[in-house]
Amino acid sequence: MHGQRKINGVVFSDLGQASSFMALDWVQHALRQRLGFAPFPATLNMRPETRKDLQAWEAVRSELEGIPLESSVGGFCSARLFRVEIHNPVDARQATTKGAVLLPEVRGYPKNKIEIVAAVRLKDELGVEDGDQLTLEFVN
């Protein structure tokens, strides 16, 4: 990948629709198979912090193939997964948490929305709330 492999962003709450998707048996099974962990049944939402971060996210989406997550059930979209390490830049004592970005492949999906999955509830694990900053580092 050219350019930056790290993205800074700001945590925000959304509609909560991901939790019903994340709770589906086939999604949990597929994520366990592809990522090697059982994901917490919700995502953490993040928006790229600066224009440079948004450009880095656009580069990730266009340059990295990611891990496919194909729906075997009608009515649900496919997605791509990108492995990440999640850092809390404000509290360096916090350990790095491993997870993945879940990118739904649906028309009109917001270009500035990043949904993160992990084995734990990230807001608790990282000690963050809406408005706080996180850094994602994309790993192979």
N, C-alpha and C positions, 0 to 999 in steps of 0.2 A: 504494500500500500504506500502510495506517495504521501508525503506530508505528515501531519500530526496523527499519532495513534492514541492521544489522550484528549478527552473532551471534558470541560468543566460545565457544570449545569446547576440548575436550581430545582429543588424538590417542590412538587405541587400535587395537590389532590385533584382527582378528576371525578368522573361520574361513577366510578366503582364497577364498571361493566366487566373489567378483566377478571374479577373474582369468580363470577359464574363460569366463565370460560376456563379459568385455571382449575376449578374444582371438578371439571369433567374427567371421568375415568380415563378416557383415551388420551386426553391432554397430559394428565399426570403420568400415565404409562409412557407416552412418547417422550416427554421431557426427561424422565428417569433414564430411558434407553439412550437418548442422545447426549445428555449432559452428565450422567453419572450421579445425579442426586435427586431426591424427591423435593420438588419445589414447594415453598410456602404457597398456599392457594390465593395469592394476590400479587399484583405487581406494584413496584414503586415507580412513580412517574417523575421525569426530570425534563426540563427544557434547557437546551444549550444556552449558556450564559451570554456569550458575545457572538458577533457575526463570524469571527474566526472559528469559534466552537461549532456554530451551525454549518459552516463550510466543511469542517472536519467530519461532522456527522453525515453530510451529503456524500463526502468521499468514501466513508465506510460503506454506506448503502450501495454506492455504485461500483466500488472496487473490490469489496470482499464478497465472496460467494455466500459465506455463512453456512449454517447447518440447516437443512430443510426440515420443516415440520409440516407434513401434509395431512390434511383432514381426511379421515376415513369415514366421516359422518357428514351427510348432506346438511347444507345450511351454515357450515362453519368454514371460515377462510383458512388458507394455508398461511404459513409464516416462515420467517428465517430467524435463526438464532445466532448471536455473536457472543462468544465467551469474553468476559470482562473481569477485571479486578476492580473493586469499588473502594475508593479511598475517601475518608473524611478529612479534607485539607485543614479544617479548623482545629481538629483534635488529633494530633499526630500520634497520640498514645493508642488510638483505636487501631486494632489490627486490620489488615486488608481483608476484605470479604470477597470471596469468589461468587460469581453469578453469571448471568447471561442477559443480553438485551433481546427482547422478543419483539420482532418487527412484523406485524400483521401485513399480509399482502392484499390490501383492499384499496379500491379506488377512493381517493379523497382522504386517506389517512394523513393526519397533520404532519408536515415535514419537520416541525419543531418539537415533536413529542417522542420521548425515549422511554420505553417501558422495560423495567429491569426485574428479573426473577432471580431468586436465590433460595437456598434451603431454609432460610430463617426470615422472620419479619424484619426487613431492612431498617425501618425507622427505629425499631428497638435496638437492633444489633449495632447500628452506627450512631445512635443517639441524635438523630436528626428529625426535624419537623418541616412543615411547609415553609419555604423561604430560605432554607439552609442550602449550602453549596456542597456538591459532591464532585469527585473526579472519577471518570471511567477510563480505564486503560484497556484497550482491546488487545487480546492475547490469542495465540493460535491454539 
